[in-house]
Amino acid sequence: MEDLQTLSKQILARTKEEGQTKLDDYKKVADEKIEETRQKLLESEKSRKESIELELNNDYERQVQTLANQQRNNILAKKQTLLNSIFDQAVKEMEKWDQSQFTNFLTGVLSRLDQSKQWTLVPGQASLNLIQTDQIQASIKEYPFVTVSEEVVKGKAGFILQQGGIDYNFCFDVLINELKKEFSPQLATLAF
């Protein structure tokens, strides 16, 4: 009977030992799975944080760039307005020319014309009074190949020269607009 008890104790001890070994193995596997899951969660959390931080940084950079673009556009608009006002003021100053200034401009243009061709001068409505003055009429008579038209260019200061169906526009606003196209970039660089 002692043998039976010994055998029972041995079986019970072996069963306990096997159970404890299985329990230890299961615990070890469970601990490894828990650690692996914990690591994956930490990596996932870290990755999510990095993703959120990257997204926030990108949004911030986009907003900074948008603000910089808006500021640049506002500055450019103000510069353009200022340049336009300068050119508009130049037209107004030319429209205020007296007989002497207008005569100098007109004779400067007429002196460059091809004298072998007939030219017609069409005065601008705003310059008609100047062109009809004795001083300017005398200057025009020095160029017998130029005749003054009875027509006028409505609402304009300056004049148009016509020859062979081609108009050469010397109206002040047109001249200034041509200068504006040519010199605006240079003026913007110099002024700003």
N, CA and C atoms as a LAMMPS dump frame, in Angstrom:
ITEM: TIMESTEP
0
ITEM: NUMBER OF ATOMS
576
ITEM: BOX BOUNDS ff ff ff
-5.0000000000000000e+02 5.0000000000000000e+02
-5.0000000000000000e+02 5.0000000000000000e+02
-5.0000000000000000e+02 5.0000000000000000e+02
ITEM: ATOMS id mol type element x y z
1 1 1 N 0.805 -1.149 0
2 1 2 C 0 0 0
3 1 3 C 0.876 1.251 0
4 2 1 N 1.97 1.103 0.647
5 2 2 C 2.888 2.219 0.616
6 2 3 C 3.358 2.498 -0.791
7 3 1 N 3.501 1.44 -1.529
8 3 2 C 3.902 1.611 -2.917
9 3 3 C 2.856 2.4 -3.692
10 4 1 N 1.655 2.109 -3.355
11 4 2 C 0.556 2.775 -4.047
12 4 3 C 0.538 4.268 -3.657
13 5 1 N 0.783 4.516 -2.395
14 5 2 C 0.812 5.897 -1.945
15 5 3 C 2.006 6.624 -2.55
16 6 1 N 3.122 5.962 -2.623
17 6 2 C 4.309 6.543 -3.192
18 6 3 C 4.071 6.813 -4.67
19 7 1 N 3.496 5.819 -5.324
20 7 2 C 3.191 5.963 -6.744
21 7 3 C 2.212 7.114 -6.952
22 8 1 N 1.198 7.198 -6.065
23 8 2 C 0.209 8.27 -6.159
24 8 3 C 0.892 9.63 -5.969
25 9 1 N 1.791 9.662 -4.972
26 9 2 C 2.491 10.925 -4.708
27 9 3 C 3.377 11.299 -5.896
28 10 1 N 4.019 10.298 -6.457
29 10 2 C 4.896 10.554 -7.61
30 10 3 C 4.081 11.038 -8.806
31 11 1 N 2.951 10.36 -9.033
32 11 2 C 2.085 10.763 -10.16
33 11 3 C 1.567 12.174 -9.904
34 12 1 N 1.123 12.385 -8.641
35 12 2 C 0.603 13.704 -8.292
36 12 3 C 1.698 14.755 -8.41
37 13 1 N 2.906 14.452 -7.979
38 13 2 C 4.023 15.393 -8.066
39 13 3 C 4.375 15.653 -9.523
40 14 1 N 4.429 14.563 -10.318
41 14 2 C 4.74 14.711 -11.737
42 14 3 C 3.652 15.533 -12.444
43 15 1 N 2.384 15.27 -12.091
44 15 2 C 1.264 15.995 -12.691
45 15 3 C 1.352 17.472 -12.317
46 16 1 N 1.666 17.711 -11.01
47 16 2 C 1.81 19.102 -10.555
48 16 3 C 2.966 19.773 -11.304
49 17 1 N 4.064 19.007 -11.413
50 17 2 C 5.254 19.548 -12.089
51 17 3 C 4.964 19.822 -13.56
52 18 1 N 4.293 18.884 -14.226
53 18 2 C 3.936 19.089 -15.635
54 18 3 C 2.96 20.24 -15.772
55 19 1 N 2.007 20.292 -14.842
56 19 2 C 1.031 21.391 -14.853
57 19 3 C 1.712 22.732 -14.626
58 20 1 N 2.685 22.705 -13.645
59 20 2 C 3.418 23.944 -13.359
60 20 3 C 4.273 24.336 -14.564
61 21 1 N 4.89 23.358 -15.23
62 21 2 C 5.705 23.621 -16.411
63 21 3 C 4.833 24.202 -17.521
64 22 1 N 3.657 23.554 -17.733
65 22 2 C 2.723 24.064 -18.755
66 22 3 C 2.248 25.457 -18.392
67 23 1 N 1.96 25.648 -17.084
68 23 2 C 1.51 26.959 -16.619
69 23 3 C 2.617 27.991 -16.816
70 24 1 N 3.858 27.608 -16.491
71 24 2 C 4.993 28.519 -16.673
72 24 3 C 5.2 28.827 -18.16
73 25 1 N 5.097 27.765 -18.991
74 25 2 C 5.245 27.979 -20.443
75 25 3 C 4.126 28.89 -20.964
76 26 1 N 2.9 28.625 -20.519
77 26 2 C 1.756 29.439 -20.96
78 26 3 C 1.936 30.884 -20.493
79 27 1 N 2.384 31.018 -19.208
80 27 2 C 2.612 32.366 -18.658
81 27 3 C 3.693 33.074 -19.449
82 28 1 N 4.763 32.333 -19.793
83 28 2 C 5.868 32.914 -20.569
84 28 3 C 5.365 33.36 -21.938
85 29 1 N 4.573 32.496 -22.606
86 29 2 C 4.012 32.84 -23.919
87 29 3 C 3.06 34.03 -23.796
88 30 1 N 2.221 34.02 -22.759
89 30 2 C 1.263 35.116 -22.54
90 30 3 C 2.016 36.412 -22.264
91 31 1 N 3.076 36.335 -21.43
92 31 2 C 3.877 37.532 -21.137
93 31 3 C 4.539 38.068 -22.409
94 32 1 N 5.047 37.147 -23.243
95 32 2 C 5.664 37.572 -24.503
96 32 3 C 4.631 38.241 -25.415
97 33 1 N 3.416 37.654 -25.46
98 33 2 C 2.358 38.254 -26.291
99 33 3 C 1.944 39.619 -25.748
100 34 1 N 1.86 39.705 -24.432
101 34 2 C 1.5 40.988 -23.811
102 34 3 C 2.581 42.017 -24.117
103 35 1 N 3.854 41.618 -23.983
104 35 2 C 4.958 42.541 -24.262
105 35 3 C 4.97 42.946 -25.736
106 36 1 N 4.731 41.954 -26.595
107 36 2 C 4.684 42.237 -28.035
108 36 3 C 3.539 43.197 -28.359
109 37 1 N 2.382 42.952 -27.763
110 37 2 C 1.226 43.835 -27.962
111 37 3 C 1.506 45.226 -27.408
112 38 1 N 2.153 45.256 -26.222
113 38 2 C 2.508 46.55 -25.625
114 38 3 C 3.473 47.312 -26.527
115 39 1 N 4.452 46.625 -27.101
116 39 2 C 5.411 47.258 -28.012
117 39 3 C 4.698 47.774 -29.268
118 40 1 N 3.79 46.953 -29.798
119 40 2 C 3.036 47.383 -30.984
120 40 3 C 2.194 48.606 -30.67
121 41 1 N 1.581 48.625 -29.487
122 41 2 C 0.795 49.8 -29.088
123 41 3 C 1.678 51.03 -28.938
124 42 1 N 2.854 50.837 -28.333
125 42 2 C 3.784 51.97 -28.187
126 42 3 C 4.234 52.487 -29.55
127 43 1 N 4.565 51.548 -30.455
128 43 2 C 4.972 51.953 -31.807
129 43 3 C 3.828 52.631 -32.545
130 44 1 N 2.632 52.066 -32.374
131 44 2 C 1.455 52.652 -33.022
132 44 3 C 1.196 54.052 -32.478
133 45 1 N 1.31 54.205 -31.166
134 45 2 C 1.109 55.514 -30.546
135 45 3 C 2.175 56.501 -31.008
136 46 1 N 3.407 56.022 -31.06
137 46 2 C 4.511 56.874 -31.514
138 46 3 C 4.288 57.276 -32.972
139 47 1 N 3.914 56.297 -33.784
140 47 2 C 3.653 56.567 -35.21
141 47 3 C 2.495 57.551 -35.367
142 48 1 N 1.443 57.357 -34.571
143 48 2 C 0.292 58.267 -34.627
144 48 3 C 0.704 59.678 -34.202
145 49 1 N 1.487 59.782 -33.14
146 49 2 C 1.967 61.091 -32.695
147 49 3 C 2.802 61.761 -33.776
148 50 1 N 3.707 60.967 -34.392
149 50 2 C 4.543 61.523 -35.462
150 50 3 C 3.689 61.967 -36.636
151 51 1 N 2.67 61.156 -36.962
152 51 2 C 1.775 61.497 -38.07
153 51 3 C 1.005 62.784 -37.771
154 52 1 N 0.498 62.893 -36.55
155 52 2 C -0.238 64.1 -36.144
156 52 3 C 0.694 65.304 -36.149
157 53 1 N 1.901 65.11 -35.619
158 53 2 C 2.871 66.212 -35.594
159 53 3 C 3.245 66.644 -37.012
160 54 1 N 3.462 65.672 -37.899
161 54 2 C 3.783 65.981 -39.287
162 54 3 C 2.633 66.736 -39.952
163 55 1 N 1.421 66.277 -39.7
164 55 2 C 0.243 66.94 -40.283
165 55 3 C 0.106 68.366 -39.757
166 56 1 N 0.326 68.53 -38.45
167 56 2 C 0.261 69.87 -37.865
168 56 3 C 1.353 70.774 -38.433
169 57 1 N 2.563 70.226 -38.571
170 57 2 C 3.66 71.014 -39.154
171 57 3 C 3.352 71.403 -40.597
172 58 1 N 2.802 70.453 -41.358
173 58 2 C 2.44 70.753 -42.749
174 58 3 C 1.363 71.829 -42.815
175 59 1 N 0.348 71.722 -41.938
176 59 2 C -0.699 72.746 -41.891
177 59 3 C -0.102 74.102 -41.528
178 60 1 N 0.794 74.094 -40.551
179 60 2 C 1.441 75.335 -40.132
180 60 3 C 2.232 75.945 -41.285
181 61 1 N 3.037 75.114 -41.965
182 61 2 C 3.832 75.599 -43.1
183 61 3 C 2.934 76.148 -44.204
184 62 1 N 1.833 75.448 -44.455
185 62 2 C 0.886 75.911 -45.472
186 62 3 C 0.292 77.268 -45.088
187 63 1 N -0.084 77.398 -43.823
188 63 2 C -0.652 78.668 -43.364
189 63 3 C 0.384 79.79 -43.424
190 64 1 N 1.611 79.475 -43.033
191 64 2 C 2.686 80.482 -43.108
192 64 3 C 2.885 80.907 -44.559
193 65 1 N 2.919 79.923 -45.479
194 65 2 C 3.114 80.225 -46.9
195 65 3 C 1.932 81.036 -47.448
196 66 1 N 0.717 80.674 -47.025
197 66 2 C -0.467 81.408 -47.465
198 66 3 C -0.401 82.856 -46.994
199 67 1 N -0.03 83.038 -45.731
200 67 2 C 0.093 84.404 -45.2
201 67 3 C 1.194 85.177 -45.92
202 68 1 N 2.311 84.507 -46.182
203 68 2 C 3.408 85.171 -46.903
204 68 3 C 2.958 85.556 -48.31
205 69 1 N 2.217 84.669 -48.975
206 69 2 C 1.705 84.976 -50.318
207 69 3 C 0.729 86.146 -50.279
208 70 1 N -0.163 86.144 -49.285
209 70 2 C -1.122 87.247 -49.168
210 70 3 C -0.394 88.559 -48.91
211 71 1 N 0.601 88.518 -48.045
212 71 2 C 1.366 89.729 -47.75
213 71 3 C 2.087 90.213 -49.004
214 72 1 N 2.737 89.284 -49.725
215 72 2 C 3.437 89.649 -50.954
216 72 3 C 2.463 90.235 -51.978
217 73 1 N 1.284 89.601 -52.117
218 73 2 C 0.288 90.1 -53.069
219 73 3 C -0.226 91.482 -52.674
220 74 1 N -0.419 91.701 -51.378
221 74 2 C -0.852 93.026 -50.908
222 74 3 C 0.209 94.079 -51.207
223 75 1 N 1.463 93.717 -50.945
224 75 2 C 2.555 94.658 -51.215
225 75 3 C 2.642 94.942 -52.705
226 76 1 N 2.55 93.88 -53.528
227 76 2 C 2.601 94.07 -54.983
228 76 3 C 1.437 94.942 -55.467
229 77 1 N 0.261 94.715 -54.903
230 77 2 C -0.898 95.519 -55.3
231 77 3 C -0.682 96.99 -54.941
232 78 1 N -0.118 97.235 -53.759
233 78 2 C 0.145 98.619 -53.35
234 78 3 C 1.22 99.254 -54.234
235 79 1 N 2.249 98.465 -54.56
236 79 2 C 3.294 98.979 -55.451
237 79 3 C 2.706 99.298 -56.823
238 80 1 N 1.867 98.383 -57.323
239 80 2 C 1.255 98.598 -58.634
240 80 3 C 0.363 99.835 -58.616
241 81 1 N -0.385 100.007 -57.543
242 81 2 C -1.235 101.192 -57.411
243 81 3 C -0.384 102.459 -57.399
244 82 1 N 0.72 102.41 -56.665
245 82 2 C 1.615 103.563 -56.597
246 82 3 C 2.217 103.861 -57.967
247 83 1 N 2.698 102.815 -58.659
248 83 2 C 3.263 103.024 -59.996
249 83 3 C 2.203 103.578 -60.953
250 84 1 N 0.999 103.011 -60.887
251 84 2 C -0.08 103.512 -61.755
252 84 3 C -0.369 104.98 -61.475
253 85 1 N -0.366 105.348 -60.191
254 85 2 C -0.645 106.751 -59.866
255 85 3 C 0.47 107.665 -60.389
256 86 1 N 1.707 107.163 -60.385
257 86 2 C 2.823 107.96 -60.928
258 86 3 C 2.614 108.192 -62.423
259 87 1 N 2.273 107.126 -63.145
260 87 2 C 2.053 107.265 -64.586
261 87 3 C 0.812 108.122 -64.883
262 88 1 N -0.23 107.948 -64.078
263 88 2 C -1.428 108.786 -64.253
264 88 3 C -1.098 110.256 -64.009
265 89 1 N -0.264 110.502 -63.016
266 89 2 C 0.147 111.878 -62.72
267 89 3 C 0.967 112.444 -63.877
268 90 1 N 1.792 111.605 -64.509
269 90 2 C 2.586 112.064 -65.658
270 90 3 C 1.671 112.501 -66.796
271 91 1 N 0.6 111.745 -67.043
272 91 2 C -0.368 112.127 -68.086
273 91 3 C -0.996 113.473 -67.727
274 92 1 N -1.386 113.635 -66.467
275 92 2 C -2.018 114.893 -66.034
276 92 3 C -1.062 116.071 -66.188
277 93 1 N 0.221 115.833 -65.874
278 93 2 C 1.209 116.904 -66.032
279 93 3 C 1.38 117.277 -67.502
280 94 1 N 1.403 116.278 -68.377
281 94 2 C 1.538 116.564 -69.806
282 94 3 C 0.312 117.321 -70.322
283 95 1 N -0.862 116.963 -69.799
284 95 2 C -2.089 117.642 -70.222
285 95 3 C -2.088 119.116 -69.814
286 96 1 N -1.262 119.475 -68.826
287 96 2 C -1.172 120.863 -68.35
288 96 3 C -0.088 121.664 -69.077
289 97 1 N 0.579 121.058 -70.053
290 97 2 C 1.657 121.757 -70.742
291 97 3 C 1.194 123.102 -71.288
292 98 1 N 2.108 124.066 -71.242
293 98 2 C 1.826 125.375 -71.844
294 98 3 C 2.253 125.338 -73.316
295 99 1 N 2.09 126.471 -73.989
296 99 2 C 2.41 126.545 -75.428
297 99 3 C 3.856 126.142 -75.706
298 100 1 N 4.757 126.622 -74.896
299 100 2 C 6.175 126.376 -75.12
300 100 3 C 6.5 124.88 -75.007
301 101 1 N 6.02 124.238 -73.958
302 101 2 C 6.281 122.814 -73.766
303 101 3 C 5.646 121.988 -74.891
304 102 1 N 4.402 122.317 -75.25
305 102 2 C 3.717 121.582 -76.302
306 102 3 C 4.422 121.784 -77.645
307 103 1 N 4.861 123.015 -77.901
308 103 2 C 5.581 123.315 -79.149
309 103 3 C 6.866 122.498 -79.233
310 104 1 N 7.611 122.446 -78.155
311 104 2 C 8.848 121.66 -78.137
312 104 3 C 8.57 120.187 -78.448
313 105 1 N 7.535 119.649 -77.835
314 105 2 C 7.18 118.243 -78.078
315 105 3 C 6.759 118.044 -79.534
316 106 1 N 5.875 118.899 -80.015
317 106 2 C 5.35 118.776 -81.377
318 106 3 C 6.463 118.908 -82.412
319 107 1 N 7.307 119.912 -82.281
320 107 2 C 8.383 120.093 -83.263
321 107 3 C 9.41 118.965 -83.18
322 108 1 N 9.608 118.413 -82.002
323 108 2 C 10.488 117.259 -81.857
324 108 3 C 9.969 116.065 -82.658
325 109 1 N 8.651 115.87 -82.644
326 109 2 C 8.044 114.773 -83.409
327 109 3 C 8.069 115.099 -84.901
328 110 1 N 7.642 116.31 -85.273
329 110 2 C 7.542 116.678 -86.687
330 110 3 C 8.917 116.681 -87.374
331 111 1 N 9.943 117.018 -86.639
332 111 2 C 11.282 117.084 -87.242
333 111 3 C 11.803 115.701 -87.643
334 112 1 N 11.203 114.663 -87.121
335 112 2 C 11.656 113.296 -87.436
336 112 3 C 10.853 112.649 -88.557
337 113 1 N 9.855 113.34 -89.076
338 113 2 C 9.005 112.753 -90.115
339 113 3 C 9.703 112.744 -91.467
340 114 1 N 9.298 111.784 -92.275
341 114 2 C 9.781 111.688 -93.655
342 114 3 C 9.146 112.831 -94.447
343 115 1 N 9.949 113.79 -94.886
344 115 2 C 9.441 114.994 -95.551
345 115 3 C 8.961 114.72 -96.97
346 116 1 N 9.266 113.554 -97.498
347 116 2 C 8.829 113.245 -98.867
348 116 3 C 7.389 112.726 -98.884
349 117 1 N 6.764 112.578 -97.711
350 117 2 C 5.387 112.076 -97.629
351 117 3 C 4.495 113.146 -97.023
352 118 1 N 3.2 113.051 -97.332
353 118 2 C 2.207 113.969 -96.763
354 118 3 C 1.702 113.39 -95.444
355 119 1 N 1.636 114.229 -94.442
356 119 2 C 1.199 113.825 -93.104
357 119 3 C 0.009 114.676 -92.693
358 120 1 N -0.9 114.059 -91.927
359 120 2 C -2.046 114.79 -91.383
360 120 3 C -1.976 114.728 -89.871
361 121 1 N -2.073 115.883 -89.245
362 121 2 C -2.047 115.97 -87.786
363 121 3 C -3.489 116.09 -87.303
364 122 1 N -3.926 115.118 -86.49
365 122 2 C -5.277 115.153 -85.909
366 122 3 C -5.121 115.496 -84.436
367 123 1 N -5.518 116.706 -84.04
368 123 2 C -5.305 117.121 -82.649
369 123 3 C -6.236 116.385 -81.681
370 124 1 N -5.739 116.197 -80.476
371 124 2 C -6.595 115.692 -79.405
372 124 3 C -7.51 116.812 -78.945
373 125 1 N -8.694 116.452 -78.569
374 125 2 C -9.693 117.445 -78.159
375 125 3 C -9.159 118.341 -77.031
376 126 1 N -8.442 117.75 -76.075
377 126 2 C -7.931 118.526 -74.938
378 126 3 C -6.752 119.414 -75.326
379 127 1 N -6.137 119.163 -76.487
380 127 2 C -4.987 119.964 -76.93
381 127 3 C -5.35 120.916 -78.075
382 128 1 N -6.595 120.915 -78.49
383 128 2 C -7.021 121.723 -79.638
384 128 3 C -6.734 123.21 -79.424
385 129 1 N -7.002 123.723 -78.241
386 129 2 C -6.755 125.148 -77.964
387 129 3 C -5.282 125.5 -78.134
388 130 1 N -4.391 124.603 -77.689
389 130 2 C -2.959 124.867 -77.849
390 130 3 C -2.568 124.864 -79.326
391 131 1 N -3.061 123.876 -80.059
392 131 2 C -2.692 123.753 -81.474
393 131 3 C -3.19 124.954 -82.276
394 132 1 N -4.27 125.563 -81.849
395 132 2 C -4.822 126.706 -82.572
396 132 3 C -4.12 128.019 -82.223
397 133 1 N -3.192 128.014 -81.269
398 133 2 C -2.482 129.245 -80.916
399 133 3 C -1.521 129.635 -82.032
400 134 1 N -1.226 130.912 -82.114
401 134 2 C -0.34 131.439 -83.165
402 134 3 C 1.047 130.797 -83.097
403 135 1 N 1.578 130.622 -81.882
404 135 2 C 2.925 130.071 -81.724
405 135 3 C 3.01 128.662 -82.327
406 136 1 N 2.039 127.822 -82.042
407 136 2 C 2.08 126.445 -82.539
408 136 3 C 1.729 126.401 -84.019
409 137 1 N 0.802 127.239 -84.458
410 137 2 C 0.473 127.297 -85.892
411 137 3 C 1.713 127.703 -86.696
412 138 1 N 2.49 128.637 -86.16
413 138 2 C 3.721 129.065 -86.841
414 138 3 C 4.723 127.91 -86.892
415 139 1 N 4.804 127.147 -85.835
416 139 2 C 5.711 125.989 -85.826
417 139 3 C 5.282 124.949 -86.851
418 140 1 N 3.981 124.708 -86.963
419 140 2 C 3.484 123.706 -87.918
420 140 3 C 3.762 124.158 -89.355
421 141 1 N 3.69 125.479 -89.621
422 141 2 C 3.929 125.995 -90.976
423 141 3 C 5.366 125.746 -91.43
424 142 1 N 6.271 125.522 -90.489
425 142 2 C 7.651 125.208 -90.844
426 142 3 C 7.775 123.815 -91.456
427 143 1 N 6.697 123.05 -91.393
428 143 2 C 6.675 121.692 -91.945
429 143 3 C 5.552 121.62 -92.983
430 144 1 N 5.841 122.05 -94.208
431 144 2 C 4.8 122.15 -95.232
432 144 3 C 4.196 120.796 -95.63
433 145 1 N 4.811 119.728 -95.286
434 145 2 C 4.293 118.397 -95.622
435 145 3 C 3.279 117.909 -94.572
436 146 1 N 2.956 118.766 -93.576
437 146 2 C 1.997 118.426 -92.522
438 146 3 C 0.798 119.356 -92.624
439 147 1 N -0.409 118.756 -92.637
440 147 2 C -1.643 119.547 -92.595
441 147 3 C -2.4 119.175 -91.331
442 148 1 N -3.12 120.164 -90.8
443 148 2 C -3.898 119.935 -89.586
444 148 3 C -5.316 119.561 -89.99
445 149 1 N -5.819 118.482 -89.419
446 149 2 C -7.16 117.979 -89.718
447 149 3 C -8.21 118.797 -88.984
448 150 1 N -9.396 118.839 -89.562
449 150 2 C -10.523 119.492 -88.898
450 150 3 C -11.097 118.572 -87.811
451 151 1 N -10.846 117.288 -87.958
452 151 2 C -11.327 116.319 -86.971
453 151 3 C -10.473 116.42 -85.706
454 152 1 N -11.02 115.899 -84.607
455 152 2 C -10.272 115.846 -83.35
456 152 3 C -10.41 114.444 -82.748
457 153 1 N -9.462 114.115 -81.92
458 153 2 C -9.538 112.855 -81.176
459 153 3 C -10.252 113.175 -79.868
460 154 1 N -11.458 112.667 -79.735
461 154 2 C -12.31 113.013 -78.581
462 154 3 C -11.687 112.552 -77.264
463 155 1 N -11.746 113.452 -76.284
464 155 2 C -11.327 113.135 -74.929
465 155 3 C -9.836 112.9 -74.733
466 156 1 N -9.028 113.286 -75.702
467 156 2 C -7.585 113.013 -75.605
468 156 3 C -6.785 114.299 -75.656
469 157 1 N -5.607 114.237 -75.02
470 157 2 C -4.638 115.324 -75.133
471 157 3 C -3.483 114.784 -75.966
472 158 1 N -2.891 115.65 -76.798
473 158 2 C -1.829 115.217 -77.698
474 158 3 C -2.353 115.237 -79.121
475 159 1 N -1.909 114.313 -79.946
476 159 2 C -2.326 114.299 -81.35
477 159 3 C -2.029 112.949 -81.973
478 160 1 N -2.588 112.76 -83.154
479 160 2 C -2.303 111.579 -83.965
480 160 3 C -1.77 112.084 -85.299
481 161 1 N -0.722 111.43 -85.785
482 161 2 C -0.217 111.73 -87.127
483 161 3 C -0.642 110.589 -88.045
484 162 1 N -1.233 110.974 -89.184
485 162 2 C -1.695 109.972 -90.144
486 162 3 C -0.889 110.098 -91.426
487 163 1 N -0.55 108.931 -91.973
488 163 2 C 0.178 108.923 -93.239
489 163 3 C -0.106 107.589 -93.91
490 164 1 N -0.655 107.655 -95.109
491 164 2 C -0.893 106.449 -95.89
492 164 3 C -1.785 105.431 -95.194
493 165 1 N -2.794 105.873 -94.47
494 165 2 C -3.71 104.955 -93.798
495 165 3 C -3.192 104.407 -92.476
496 166 1 N -2.041 104.877 -92.026
497 166 2 C -1.473 104.419 -90.754
498 166 3 C -1.525 105.572 -89.764
499 167 1 N -1.985 105.259 -88.556
500 167 2 C -2.037 106.256 -87.479
501 167 3 C -0.837 106.08 -86.56
502 168 1 N -0.166 107.179 -86.273
503 168 2 C 0.927 107.208 -85.303
504 168 3 C 0.416 108.017 -84.124
505 169 1 N 0.176 107.324 -83.02
506 169 2 C -0.534 107.917 -81.891
507 169 3 C 0.443 108.613 -80.939
508 170 1 N 0.254 109.921 -80.801
509 170 2 C 1.046 110.728 -79.863
510 170 3 C 0.14 111.342 -78.796
511 171 1 N -0.993 110.661 -78.535
512 171 2 C -1.849 111.098 -77.426
513 171 3 C -1.116 110.752 -76.138
514 172 1 N -1.164 111.654 -75.196
515 172 2 C -0.33 111.544 -74.011
516 172 3 C -0.575 110.262 -73.208
517 173 1 N -1.852 109.888 -73.058
518 173 2 C -2.131 108.687 -72.275
519 173 3 C -1.568 107.434 -72.961
520 174 1 N -1.612 107.41 -74.287
521 174 2 C -1.07 106.262 -75.027
522 174 3 C 0.455 106.217 -74.902
523 175 1 N 1.086 107.383 -75.032
524 175 2 C 2.551 107.446 -74.888
525 175 3 C 2.987 106.983 -73.497
526 176 1 N 2.288 107.449 -72.479
527 176 2 C 2.633 107.079 -71.108
528 176 3 C 2.375 105.587 -70.882
529 177 1 N 1.299 105.053 -71.465
530 177 2 C 1.044 103.608 -71.317
531 177 3 C 2.143 102.78 -71.96
532 178 1 N 2.655 103.246 -73.086
533 178 2 C 3.767 102.54 -73.732
534 178 3 C 5.018 102.602 -72.85
535 179 1 N 5.276 103.77 -72.29
536 179 2 C 6.411 103.903 -71.366
537 179 3 C 6.206 103.035 -70.122
538 180 1 N 4.964 102.976 -69.678
539 180 2 C 4.625 102.185 -68.5
540 180 3 C 4.964 100.713 -68.73
541 181 1 N 4.601 100.199 -69.893
542 181 2 C 4.9 98.792 -70.207
543 181 3 C 6.405 98.554 -70.207
544 182 1 N 7.114 99.506 -70.762
545 182 2 C 8.556 99.345 -70.917
546 182 3 C 9.319 99.547 -69.612
547 183 1 N 8.908 100.534 -68.826
548 183 2 C 9.714 100.93 -67.676
549 183 3 C 9.177 100.503 -66.317
550 184 1 N 7.968 99.975 -66.247
551 184 2 C 7.419 99.568 -64.939
552 184 3 C 8.324 98.606 -64.184
553 185 1 N 8.829 97.544 -64.824
554 185 2 C 9.704 96.633 -64.066
555 185 3 C 10.958 97.328 -63.539
556 186 1 N 11.549 98.2 -64.366
557 186 2 C 12.751 98.895 -63.919
558 186 3 C 12.44 99.875 -62.803
559 187 1 N 11.329 100.6 -62.924
560 187 2 C 10.947 101.542 -61.883
561 187 3 C 10.631 100.812 -60.592
562 188 1 N 9.944 99.674 -60.691
563 188 2 C 9.618 98.91 -59.5
564 188 3 C 10.899 98.463 -58.795
565 189 1 N 11.875 98.051 -59.564
566 189 2 C 13.152 97.597 -58.988
567 189 3 C 13.878 98.771 -58.34
568 190 1 N 13.892 99.921 -58.994
569 190 2 C 14.591 101.086 -58.455
570 190 3 C 13.866 101.659 -57.237
571 191 1 N 12.543 101.745 -57.318
572 191 2 C 11.77 102.411 -56.261
573 191 3 C 11.593 101.54 -55.032
574 192 1 N 11.565 100.24 -55.232
575 192 2 C 11.245 99.373 -54.099
576 192 3 C 12.403 98.46 -53.834
